[in-house]
Amino acid sequence: MTTWIRDNENPTLWAVMRREGLTWQIVHNSHGHAMVYLSLQTAMTQADRLRRQAERDAIRVTKYDYSAEIVY
């Protein structure tokens, strides 16, 4: 398993997602980096900022934890 944070047995990341048609995509900032956070509060703050610019139902915060890891 990938080591995300030393001594954290159950790492969690929060992603800000935007609905694009029938799928959900991770929102990227102006520098092209995905908006993924270690803190739920930070993710919620960014999602609230984006909701002011878009439809409320088009933005969500998704939780990813160690059980969601994808191995190529």
C-alpha positions, 0 to 999 in steps of 0.5 A: 500500500502507498504510504500517504502520511507516516504513522497514519494507518487509515489515510483519508483524502477529500476531493472536490468534484464537479458534475460533467454531464453524466460523470463526476470529475475532480475539479482542477485549480487555475494551475491545473492541479487537482483539488484534493485535500487532507482536511475535510474543512478545507475541502468544504471551504473550496466546495462552498466557493465553487457553489457560489459560481455554479449550480449547488447540485453540480459540486460535491466533496468525495472521501477517498480512503485506503480501501479505495486505492487503485493499483494499476 
